[in-house]
């Protein structure tokens, strides 16, 4: 397989009866193995990511009368298939946007502030996001549960790359289903995640195209999205007290992504 970090093995759904298939990387010509239930694959040689056309064809626009509930169910299922620990559909009225949270990107200044088109001050911020929210009724929120020690290690970048990839895949599937205004957001700066080895963001420095348009998505922080409240709405907040926690249990953290569906 490619270098993508999986929390759930591709092809592990007995219902889908997925099998691995070989594709040729359009950039370097290397063979890439993609399971039939995967939406995309990554070349192990040049790191190019490309769509699995067969899987996307399965996500063509649904016939008239296809319920919103069934569409949202399919999107949440996809998130879990791609590696999310859980995913829920929520009404956009439950999304809290707060000015003070967005200001934290600037003071104390985040090390990634201003380095990418997906971070402040190059995004619309809370005001723009509130205006956008008024045009949507539904959203999908998902999480990845990960051991705390991983977020403090070099593997942190892999976790957030997976987070962005899941968000982008859900957005893409929603678009393929006819919900063409869908927008995805994720945690972390796309500059640090995808372009850490480049001196600058091509969009900002050259007014050019993003190097990773398939998966790089705007950071939730810059819009003031309250992730803690999102987790409460989704039912992911633990009611356990420190005394209830097994002292030998691995300490876990949660990172989240959000997709506006419409």
C-alpha positions in Angstrom: 0.0 0.0 0.0 0.9 3.7 -0.1 2.2 5.8 2.7 -1.2 6.8 4.0 -1.7 6.2 7.7 -4.8 3.9 8.2 -6.6 3.4 11.5 -8.9 0.9 9.8 -7.6 -1.4 7.2 -8.9 -1.0 3.6 -11.0 -3.9 2.5 -12.0 -4.9 6.0 -15.7 -4.5 5.3 -17.1 -8.0 4.4 -20.2 -6.5 2.8 -18.3 -4.5 0.2 -16.1 -7.6 -0.7 -13.3 -5.2 -1.6 -10.2 -6.5 -3.4 -6.9 -4.8 -4.2 -6.3 -3.6 -7.8 -3.2 -2.2 -9.5 -3.2 1.3 -11.0 -0.4 3.2 -12.8 0.7 6.5 -11.3 0.0 9.2 -13.9 3.2 11.0 -12.9 5.9 8.5 -12.5 4.4 5.3 -14.0 4.8 3.2 -10.8 2.2 0.6 -9.9 -0.1 1.6 -7.0 -2.3 -0.8 -5.2 -5.8 0.6 -4.3 -8.6 -1.4 -2.8 -11.9 -1.2 -4.6 -13.5 0.3 -1.5 -10.9 3.1 -1.3 -11.7 6.5 -2.9 -8.0 7.3 -3.6 -4.5 6.0 -3.5 -1.0 7.4 -3.1 2.1 6.5 -5.1 4.9 5.2 -2.8 7.5 6.6 -5.2 6.5 10.2 -6.1 3.7 10.6 -3.4 1.2 11.6 -6.0 -2.4 11.1 -4.8 -5.1 10.3 -7.4 -8.7 9.3 -7.4 -10.0 5.7 -7.8 -12.4 6.3 -10.7 -14.3 3.1 -10.1 -15.1 4.1 -6.5 -16.2 7.6 -7.6 -18.5 6.2 -10.2 -20.3 4.4 -7.3 -21.0 7.8 -5.8 -22.8 9.4 -8.8 -25.7 11.7 -8.2 -28.6 9.8 -6.5 -32.0 9.6 -8.3 -34.8 12.1 -7.4 -36.4 11.3 -4.0 -33.1 10.1 -2.4 -33.5 11.3 1.2 -31.1 13.7 2.9 -30.9 11.2 5.8 -29.6 8.4 3.6 -27.1 10.7 1.9 -25.8 11.9 5.3 -25.6 8.3 6.5 -23.5 7.3 3.5 -21.2 10.2 4.1 -20.6 9.3 7.7 -20.0 5.7 6.8 -17.4 6.8 4.3 -15.6 8.8 7.0 -15.3 5.7 9.1 -14.2 3.5 6.2 -11.4 6.0 5.5 -10.1 5.9 9.1 -12.3 8.2 11.2 -13.0 6.8 14.7 -16.6 8.1 14.4 -18.7 10.5 12.3 -22.0 12.2 12.9 -24.5 14.3 10.9 -25.5 17.5 12.7 -27.6 20.5 11.9 -25.6 23.6 11.1 -27.5 25.5 13.8 -25.4 23.5 16.3 -22.1 24.8 15.0 -20.8 27.5 17.3 -18.5 30.2 15.8 -16.6 32.5 18.2 -14.5 35.5 17.6 -12.2 34.9 20.6 -11.2 31.4 19.3 -10.2 32.9 15.9 -8.2 35.6 17.6 -6.0 32.9 19.2 -4.4 32.3 15.8 -3.0 35.8 16.1 -2.5 36.3 19.8 -0.7 34.4 21.1 0.5 34.2 17.5 0.4 30.7 15.9 3.6 29.7 14.2 1.6 29.1 11.0 -0.2 32.4 11.0 -0.2 33.9 7.5 1.8 31.1 5.9 -1.0 29.5 3.8 -4.2 30.5 2.0 -6.1 28.3 4.4 -5.1 30.2 7.5 -5.7 33.7 8.9 -5.5 36.4 7.7 -6.2 34.9 4.3 -9.6 33.4 5.2 -13.0 35.0 5.8 -12.9 34.4 9.5 -15.9 34.1 11.9 -18.0 36.7 10.1 -17.6 35.1 6.7 -18.2 31.6 8.1 -21.4 32.7 9.9 -22.7 34.1 6.6 -21.8 30.9 4.9 -23.5 28.8 7.5 -26.8 30.5 6.7 -26.8 28.8 3.3 -26.4 25.2 4.8 -28.7 23.1 6.9 -26.6 20.0 7.4 -23.0 19.1 8.2 -20.9 16.1 8.9 -18.4 16.2 11.8 -15.9 13.4 12.3 -13.1 12.6 14.7 -9.9 10.6 14.9 -9.0 9.3 18.3 -5.2 9.1 18.7 -2.8 8.4 21.6 -1.5 11.7 23.0 2.1 10.6 22.6 1.6 10.4 18.8 0.5 14.1 18.7 3.7 14.9 20.4 5.9 13.0 18.0 6.9 13.2 14.3 3.8 11.2 13.4 1.6 14.2 14.2 1.9 15.3 10.6 0.6 12.0 9.4 -2.5 12.3 11.7 -3.4 15.7 10.4 -2.8 14.7 6.8 -5.2 11.8 7.3 -7.7 14.3 8.9 -7.5 16.5 5.8 -7.8 13.6 3.4 -10.9 12.2 5.1 -12.5 15.7 5.0 -11.7 16.2 1.4 -13.0 12.7 0.4 -16.3 13.3 2.1 -16.6 16.7 0.4 -15.8 15.0 -3.0 -18.3 12.3 -2.5 -21.0 14.8 -1.6 -20.2 16.8 -4.7 -20.3 13.6 -6.8 -23.8 13.0 -5.3 -24.9 16.3 -6.6 -24.3 18.4 -3.4 -22.0 20.7 -5.3 -21.7 23.5 -2.7 -20.2 21.2 0.0 -17.2 22.6 1.8 -14.6 20.8 4.0 -12.5 22.1 6.9 -10.0 20.3 9.1 -7.6 21.0 11.9 -4.0 22.1 11.4 -2.2 24.3 8.8 -2.1 22.9 5.3 1.4 24.6 4.9 2.8 22.5 7.8 1.0 19.4 6.8 1.5 19.2 3.0 4.1 21.8 2.1 6.4 21.8 5.1 9.4 21.1 2.7 8.5 24.1 0.6 9.6 27.6 1.5 6.3 29.1 0.8 2.6 28.6 -0.2 2.4 28.8 -4.0 -1.0 30.4 -3.8 0.3 33.3 -1.7 3.8 33.6 -3.1 3.0 33.2 -6.8 -0.7 33.7 -7.0 -0.6 30.2 -8.4 -2.4 26.9 -7.9 -2.3 25.0 -4.7 0.2 22.1 -4.7 -2.3 19.8 -3.0 -5.8 20.8 -4.2 -7.2 17.4 -3.7 -6.7 17.3 0.0 -5.5 20.5 1.6 -8.5 22.2 3.3 -8.8 25.4 5.4 -8.1 25.3 9.1 -11.1 25.3 11.4 -9.3 27.5 13.9 -9.2 30.5 11.6 -13.0 30.6 11.4 -13.5 30.4 15.2 -15.3 27.0 15.0 -15.7 25.8 18.6 -14.5 22.2 18.3 -15.3 21.4 22.0 -18.9 22.2 21.4 -18.9 20.2 18.2 -17.8 17.2 20.2 -20.5 17.7 22.7 -23.2 17.9 20.0 -21.8 14.7 18.5 -21.9 13.0 21.8 -18.2 12.4 22.1 -17.6 14.1 25.4 -16.7 11.6 28.1 -18.6 11.8 31.4 -15.9 9.9 33.3 -14.1 11.5 36.2 -10.3 11.0 36.7 -11.1 8.4 39.4 -13.1 6.4 36.8 -10.2 6.2 34.4 -7.9 3.2 34.3 -4.5 4.4 35.4 -2.9 2.0 33.0 -5.0 3.1 30.0 -3.4 5.0 27.2 -4.0 8.7 27.2 -6.0 9.7 24.1 -6.7 12.9 22.2 -9.2 13.7 19.5 -8.8 15.7 16.3 -11.8 16.7 14.3 -12.9 17.7 10.8 -16.1 19.3 9.5 -17.9 19.3 6.2 -20.8 21.6 5.3 -23.2 19.6 3.1 -25.3 21.3 0.4 
